[in-house]
Amino acid sequence: MNARRLALEVLTRVEEQGAYASLLLDAKLKHARLSREERALATELTYGVLRWQGRLDYLLTAVADRPWEKVEPPVRRLLRLGAYQLLFLTRVPAYAAVNETVALTPVARSFNAEASKAFINAVLRSLLRQQATLRFPDPSADPVGALAARWSHPHWLVARWLARLGAEETEALLRANNETPALSVVVNRLKRQPDEVGGHLARIAGPVAPGRFAPGVFHLKEGAEALRDPAFGAGWYFPMDEAATLPALLLDPKPRETVLDACAGGGGKAALLLGLLGGSGRVIALDQSARAHRRLREAQARLGLDRLHPVQADARQASRLFTRPVDRVLVDGPCSGLGTLRRHPERKWQQVEAGLQPLARLQYDLLRGVAPVVKPGGVVVYSTCSLEPEETDLVVEAFLRDFPDFAPDDPRTSLPTTAGELVDRAGAVRTWPHRHGIDGFYAIRLRRRSK
C-alpha cells in the first residue's frame, strides 16, 4: 500500500458505491502503515481529484484520442489521478506522476491492462506537453460551460446558481467550494470550557481562530494533530463545521426540557444540545440507521453524554413512539449536502438535479411526522446543509400550509449578535461558503401556537 494506491481505492469506492470520501479515507488511513508524508499525499490526492474532477475531465478530453465516455471508468480514474499531480502538485516531478500512475493500472481492474498502460502514458504525456495551450470555453458564448469547466462543478448546478445569483456571485461560490477548509471543532461543554480548550489547541495545533458566529467553535489550519491528541479521545471537543452548530443554538433548549433530535446522525448535535441544557433535561436521539446508532453509542461514551437516549427508529413515525409531548425538536434533515462541497466534494458528482425532489418529500414527511409530538408553545427547528429552494423554503412553505398552528419564530432571540447578519427577511438563517467562510446551511425556527 502507498499513498497513490490508497487514494485510488477510495476514489473507486466513492464512484462505484457512493461512499463518503471522508469516512472511507479516515478508515483506510487508520489501518494503513504510511508515513506522515504519505498520509498527507493520500489525503491531498483524494480530495484534490474529487474537487477538480470536472476541470480534469475537460482537459483530459481535449488531449485524449478517443471520446471521454468511451474510456473505461477505471482508466478515467487513473487519468484523473495522474493529471491532478501534473497540474496541481508542483512538488511531484512530472516523470513520477506519469510513471506511478501507469504502474497502478493492474490495480485499477482495467479490461486490458497493457493497452491501458500505453493509453494512460500517452494521454498524460500529451497533457504535459499541451497544458499551456489548452483553453476553457468562452464565457460569452457558453457561460455555464465556462464556469463548469474552470471551477469543476456539474453543468446543472452551475446553471441553477447562475439563474439565482448571477455570474459574479456564482463564480465566487464555485471558487469557495474548491478551497480546502480548516478543521473546525466544537467544545464539549460537558467536559471542558472554551478558554481551556482553545489554549490547549493552540499549544498542539498551531494557529487557532475562534468561530465568528457561534461560541465554543475553533478553526484549525493544521488540524490533523488535534484529532490524534489525547484530549480528543477524552471528549473535550469534536469536529463540526461552525454552520452546523447554528441549528442547535436556534433551538435554544432550556434546563430540564426534553429535546428530540429527530435525525441524530453521529452524535455531535446531541452533544451540543446537552451542553446547552447545562447538565439537566434530556435529549432523545432518533435515527433509523444502524451505522448512525453505532456512532451515537461511541459518541455517548467518548463525550460523556449521560442524558442522551438513543432510539433506532424513523422520525416519520414519531407520533407512534411518544406518549408525551416534547419541548423542542431538531429536524436536521437528510439532504443533498450541496452546501458542504468544501468538505464533501464527491457530493457534486453523486447528486443529480432530479434527486432534489425526492429529498424534499422526505424532509417534509419528517416535519409532518414530528409535528404532533411538539407541545403547545414548543419549538421545531428545521435545517439542511443545502442551498437549494426545494430543500429549504419550499419545504417550510408546504409544512406551514398544512400545519397552520406552527409559525416562524424570531431567531435573533437565541443567536449571538454576530450571527444577526445571517438572518434573512423570512426569519431563516442562511450561511454561504463564499460570504461567510463556513458551510452552506439553512435553518428556521417554528413555534407551535399555545392552545
ABEGO torsion letter per residue (X at the ends): XBAAAAAAAAAAAAAAAGBBAAAAAAAAAAABBBBAAAAAAAAAAAAAAAAAAAAAAAAAAAABABBAAABBAAAAAAAAAAAAAAAABAABBAAAAAAAAAAAAAAAGBABAAAAAAAAAAAAAAAAAAAAABBBBBAAABAAAAAAAAAGBBAAAAAAAAAAAEAAAAAAAAAAAABBBBBBBBBBAAABBAAAAAAAAAAAAEBBBBBAABBGBBBBABAAAAAABAAAAAGABBBBBAAAAAAAAAAGBBBGBBBBBABAEAGAAAAAAAAAAGGBEBBBBBBABAAAAAAAAAAAAAAGBAABBBBBBBAAAAAAABABBBABBBBBBBBAGAAAAAABAAAAAABBAAAAAAAAAAAAAAAAAAAAABBBGBBBBBBBBBABAAABAAAAAAAAAABAABBBBBAAAABBAAAAAABBAAGBBBBBAAAAGBBBBBBBBBBBBBX
